[in-house]
Amino acid sequence: MAIRIKQGDEYSLPVLIRLNGEPVDVSEVAEVEFTLGNGVRKTFPQEVQYNSADGCFYLPLTQEETFAFPANGSVTLDIRVKFAGGNVIGVQCMESIAVADASSEVIL
């Protein structure tokens, strides 16, 4: 994924979910839990959107959430998928996202 976030960024982080090397079939998905760092937890279809054109889930991040990430550190993205049949499977390879420090911590 090789994404770098700067503290204070506010945007939707694109996430392509692969299980066993293959993109997850969203038609078989009941819910997805995204946990980023120690405090951000969002779920599909509640807060997270899915774009069928590129097959990515878009995890919205606020300025407040990214300011809470460690300066010049990293946060880990953990994902668990609940399928329509009831099975819950976690993505085995968690992504580490680099976080750059911001000079200003003012919410724009």
C-alpha positions as a printed Julia matrix, in Angstrom:
108×3 Matrix{Float64}:
   0.0     0.0     0.0
   2.97    2.43    0.65
   0.91    5.35    1.91
   2.25    8.19    4.03
  -0.07   10.37    6.11
   0.77   13.77    7.51
  -0.71   14.75   10.85
  -3.74   16.95   10.13
  -4.6    15.31    6.81
  -8.31   14.79    6.19
  -9.33   12.51    3.36
 -10.56    9.01    2.55
  -7.79    6.42    2.59
  -8.17    3.9    -0.29
  -7.92    0.29    0.89
  -7.92   -2.76   -1.4
  -8.76   -5.86    0.63
  -7.17   -9.11   -0.45
  -7.77  -12.49    1.13
  -5.51  -15.33   -0.02
  -4.08  -12.99   -2.65
  -7.42  -12.25   -4.29
  -9.53   -9.08   -3.96
 -12.5    -9.69   -1.67
 -15.87  -10.05   -3.46
 -17.94   -7.25   -1.91
 -21.18   -9.03   -2.84
 -20.27  -11.7    -0.25
 -19.41   -9.16    2.5
 -21.8    -8.3     5.35
 -19.46   -6.01    7.3
 -15.81   -4.95    7.42
 -14.0    -3.59   10.47
 -11.05   -1.25    9.91
  -8.84   -0.43   12.93
  -6.11    2.15   12.4
  -3.61    2.83   15.16
  -4.92    2.6    18.7
  -8.04    4.68   18.37
  -9.65    4.77   14.93
 -12.27    2.09   14.3
 -14.71    2.35   11.42
 -16.92   -0.15    9.64
 -18.33   -0.83    6.2
 -21.09   -0.16    5.28
 -21.67    2.35    8.11
 -18.79    4.86    7.83
 -16.63    3.35    5.08
 -17.67    3.55    1.42
 -16.94    1.02   -1.34
 -16.17    2.02   -4.95
 -16.92   -0.75   -7.43
 -15.02    1.07  -10.21
 -11.64    0.53   -8.53
 -12.55   -2.18   -6.0
 -11.35   -0.07   -3.07
 -12.92    0.7     0.27
 -12.52    4.36    1.31
 -11.75    4.84    5.0
 -12.54    8.45    5.96
 -10.05   10.15    8.27
 -10.59   13.49   10.02
  -7.96   16.05   10.95
  -8.54   15.26   14.62
  -7.91   11.55   14.0
  -4.67   12.07   12.05
  -3.37   14.64   14.58
  -3.66   11.85   17.19
  -1.28    9.6    15.19
   2.35    9.52   16.44
   4.56   12.18   14.84
   7.24   10.72   12.58
   6.04    7.24   13.51
   3.6     4.8    12.01
   0.16    3.3    12.55
  -1.01   -0.18   11.68
  -4.16   -0.89    9.68
  -5.92   -4.07   10.79
  -8.93   -5.41    8.85
 -11.53   -8.08    9.68
 -14.19   -9.14    7.19
 -17.55  -10.63    8.17
 -19.1   -12.53    5.3
 -22.81  -12.92    4.59
 -22.58  -16.57    5.68
 -21.33  -15.53    9.13
 -17.61  -16.32    8.85
 -15.21  -13.65   10.1
 -11.71  -13.61    8.58
  -8.93  -11.17    9.38
  -6.52   -9.96    6.74
  -3.22  -11.64    7.62
  -0.85   -8.94    6.33
  -1.46   -5.75    8.3
  -0.34   -2.54    6.62
   1.94   -0.08    8.38
   1.31    3.54    7.39
   4.01    6.16    7.94
   2.98    9.36    9.71
   4.77   12.67    9.11
   4.84   15.41   11.75
   2.92   18.65   11.17
   4.29   22.04   12.22
   0.8    23.36   12.99
  -1.85   21.51   14.94
  -4.67   23.91   14.09
  -7.84   22.38   12.63
  -8.59   24.08    9.31
